[in-house]
Amino acid sequence: WVFSDLMPGEEYVVKVEAPGFKTAQQFVELPYVNNASVRVDFYLVPEKSGNGLAKPAGGAILAPRAQKEVQQGIKDLEANKISSAQKHLAKALKMAPGNPLVNYLMGESWLRAGKTNEAIRYLENALSLDPKQTQALLALGTVRYQQGDMAKAIELLTRAVASAPKLWEAHWLVGAAYLREGNYRQAREHAEAALKYGKEQADSSRLILGVALARLGNKDEALKTLDEYLKRHPGDRQAEEARALVEKS
């Protein structure tokens, strides 16, 4: 989204809401200069999928002091106390710099702070230490998708699905990536998997599924899927436009 005709030198609140995700917002100050612009990146957290911070498989065992700092860091992240969480996680990293869990959690904290470049460094560290760390794969795959790097997003999210076949968020997002790449069969497959494992939490996958079905020539099923999505989300302009295009085809 691009917002124009804003007054420079003013502070704005950017708020993002999406079905199935927790509302996120950031305070943004527009510099007082001509043609000022600010980019704001959001990382949305699934609403009903738990805190997403459970310990991934693999990784070295933490010593008691480091474990205590990690536990407090997780509590602070759950409470959205980002600065406090990072202080505790930084202490844990000093004691266990080679622990993939701690690196992942620090990356997650930077994502929630809206600092993508800092987050990438820690997420990549986590994956270099444990290539099968599901949550780090999902987080970094999400970042690459948001950056428009579909090839990298698909690679990372496919690895996340291989590591956790029932992780609906990974199926949903890799399905969206395949849709943007024009691979409609894979988009359909992953959208169906997301709905299978995520149930109502993965409802937005119906939009991906509907478009993929239409591109594969299954018009009737595509219309049925899009109609079902619109019943649940009336007024979704993107779904309405997709349905209209399918109807005209």
C-alpha positions in Angstrom: 0.0 0.0 0.0 1.2 3.5 -0.7 -0.2 6.5 1.1 0.2 9.9 -0.6 -0.6 13.6 0.2 0.6 13.3 3.8 2.0 16.3 5.7 5.8 16.1 6.2 7.1 16.5 9.8 4.1 14.8 11.2 3.8 11.5 13.1 1.4 8.9 11.9 0.1 5.5 13.1 0.1 2.8 10.5 -2.3 0.0 11.5 -2.6 -3.4 9.7 -5.5 -5.8 10.1 -6.0 -9.1 8.3 -8.3 -12.0 8.8 -6.7 -14.7 11.0 -3.9 -12.4 12.2 -3.3 -10.2 15.2 -3.6 -6.5 14.5 -0.2 -4.7 14.2 0.6 -1.1 14.3 3.7 1.2 14.2 4.3 4.9 14.8 6.0 6.5 11.9 7.4 10.1 11.6 7.5 11.6 8.1 10.7 13.7 7.8 10.2 17.4 7.2 11.8 17.5 3.7 10.5 17.8 0.2 9.2 14.5 -1.3 9.7 12.7 2.0 8.9 9.0 2.1 9.1 6.3 4.7 8.9 2.5 4.2 7.2 0.5 6.9 7.4 -3.3 7.0 5.0 -5.4 9.0 5.3 -9.0 10.2 1.9 -10.3 11.1 1.5 -13.0 13.8 -1.2 -15.7 13.3 -4.1 -15.1 15.7 -4.9 -18.6 16.8 -1.7 -20.5 16.2 -0.2 -20.1 19.6 2.7 -17.8 20.3 4.8 -19.4 17.5 7.8 -19.4 19.9 7.9 -23.0 20.9 11.3 -24.6 20.9 12.1 -26.0 17.4 13.5 -29.4 17.0 17.3 -29.7 17.2 19.8 -27.4 18.7 22.1 -27.4 21.7 20.8 -27.6 25.2 21.0 -24.3 27.1 22.6 -23.9 30.5 20.2 -23.0 33.3 21.2 -19.3 33.3 20.8 -19.0 29.6 17.5 -20.9 29.7 16.2 -18.5 32.3 17.0 -15.5 30.1 15.4 -17.2 27.1 12.2 -18.0 29.0 11.9 -14.4 30.1 12.6 -13.2 26.6 9.7 -15.4 25.3 7.4 -14.0 28.0 8.3 -10.4 27.0 7.8 -11.2 23.3 4.4 -12.7 24.1 3.6 -9.4 25.9 5.0 -7.4 23.0 7.7 -5.9 25.2 10.3 -6.0 22.5 13.0 -3.9 24.1 12.9 -6.0 27.3 12.8 -9.2 25.3 15.9 -8.2 23.4 17.9 -7.4 26.5 17.2 -10.9 27.9 17.9 -12.6 24.6 21.2 -10.6 24.2 22.3 -12.0 27.5 21.4 -15.5 26.4 23.3 -15.0 23.1 26.5 -14.0 25.0 26.3 -17.3 26.9 25.2 -19.4 23.9 26.0 -17.7 20.6 25.8 -21.0 18.7 22.3 -21.9 19.9 19.8 -21.9 17.0 16.8 -21.3 19.2 18.2 -18.1 20.7 19.2 -16.8 17.3 15.7 -17.5 16.0 14.1 -15.7 18.9 16.3 -12.6 18.4 15.4 -12.6 14.8 11.7 -12.9 15.7 12.1 -9.9 18.1 13.6 -7.7 15.3 10.7 -8.8 13.0 8.2 -7.6 15.6 10.2 -4.4 15.9 9.9 -3.8 12.2 13.7 -4.1 11.6 13.9 -6.6 8.7 17.6 -6.4 8.0 18.5 -7.1 11.6 16.0 -9.9 11.7 17.4 -11.6 8.6 20.9 -11.8 10.1 19.7 -13.7 13.1 17.3 -15.9 11.2 20.1 -16.9 8.8 22.3 -17.6 11.7 19.7 -19.9 13.2 19.3 -21.8 10.0 23.0 -22.2 9.5 23.1 -23.8 12.9 19.9 -25.9 12.4 18.8 -26.1 8.8 15.5 -27.8 9.8 14.4 -25.2 12.3 10.8 -24.8 11.3 9.9 -21.5 12.8 13.1 -19.8 11.4 12.3 -21.2 8.0 8.7 -19.9 8.2 9.9 -16.5 9.4 12.6 -16.0 6.8 10.4 -17.4 4.1 7.8 -14.8 5.0 10.3 -12.0 4.8 11.5 -13.2 1.4 7.9 -13.3 0.2 7.3 -9.8 1.4 10.4 -8.7 -0.4 9.1 -10.2 -3.6 11.8 -12.9 -3.8 9.4 -15.7 -4.7 12.1 -18.2 -5.6 13.8 -17.9 -2.2 10.5 -17.8 -0.4 9.4 -21.0 -2.1 12.7 -22.7 -1.2 12.5 -21.8 2.5 8.8 -22.5 2.9 9.0 -25.8 1.1 11.7 -26.8 3.6 9.4 -25.6 6.4 6.6 -27.9 5.1 9.0 -30.8 4.8 10.0 -30.2 8.5 6.4 -29.8 9.7 3.9 -31.1 7.1 0.9 -29.9 9.1 2.1 -26.3 9.5 -0.8 -24.6 7.7 0.9 -21.1 7.7 3.8 -22.5 5.6 1.3 -24.2 3.2 -0.7 -21.0 2.9 2.3 -18.7 2.1 4.1 -21.1 -0.2 0.8 -21.5 -2.1 0.6 -17.7 -2.4 4.2 -17.7 -3.7 3.5 -20.4 -6.3 0.4 -18.5 -7.4 2.5 -15.4 -8.0 4.9 -17.5 -10.0 2.2 -18.9 -12.1 2.6 -22.5 -10.8 -1.2 -23.0 -10.3 -1.0 -26.8 -9.6 1.3 -26.3 -6.7 -0.7 -23.3 -5.5 -3.8 -25.4 -5.5 -2.1 -28.3 -3.6 -0.7 -26.1 -0.9 -3.9 -24.0 -0.5 -5.9 -27.2 0.0 -3.3 -28.4 2.5 -3.5 -25.1 4.4 -7.3 -25.5 4.6 -7.0 -29.1 5.7 -4.6 -28.4 8.6 -5.6 -24.9 9.5 -9.4 -25.1 9.2 -11.0 -21.7 9.8 -7.7 -20.2 10.7 -6.5 -20.7 7.1 -9.7 -19.3 5.5 -7.7 -16.8 3.4 -6.3 -19.8 1.5 -9.7 -20.1 -0.2 -8.8 -17.0 -2.2 -5.6 -18.6 -3.4 -7.4 -21.8 -4.1 -10.2 -20.1 -6.1 -7.8 -18.2 -8.3 -5.6 -21.3 -8.9 -8.7 -23.4 -9.8 -9.7 -20.7 -12.3 -6.3 -20.6 -13.9 -6.4 -24.4 -14.2 -9.7 -24.2 -16.1 -12.0 -25.4 -13.3 -14.4 -22.4 -13.5 -17.4 -23.9 -11.6 -15.3 -25.1 -8.6 -13.4 -21.8 -8.6 -16.7 -19.8 -8.4 -17.9 -22.1 -5.6 -14.7 -21.6 -3.6 -14.7 -17.8 -4.1 -18.4 -17.6 -3.2 -17.7 -19.5 0.0 -14.9 -17.2 0.9 -17.0 -14.1 0.2 -19.8 -15.4 2.5 -17.2 -15.5 5.3 -15.6 -12.2 4.3 -18.2 -10.0 2.6 -16.8 -6.9 1.0 -13.3 -8.3 0.4 -12.6 -6.3 -2.8 -9.8 -8.6 -3.9 -12.1 -11.6 -3.7 -14.9 -9.7 -5.5 -12.6 -8.7 -8.3 -11.3 -12.3 -8.6 -14.8 -13.7 -8.8 -15.8 -11.1 -11.5 -12.8 -12.1 -13.6 -13.6 -15.8 -13.3 -17.3 -15.1 -14.2 -16.2 -13.2 -17.3 -13.8 -15.8 -18.5 
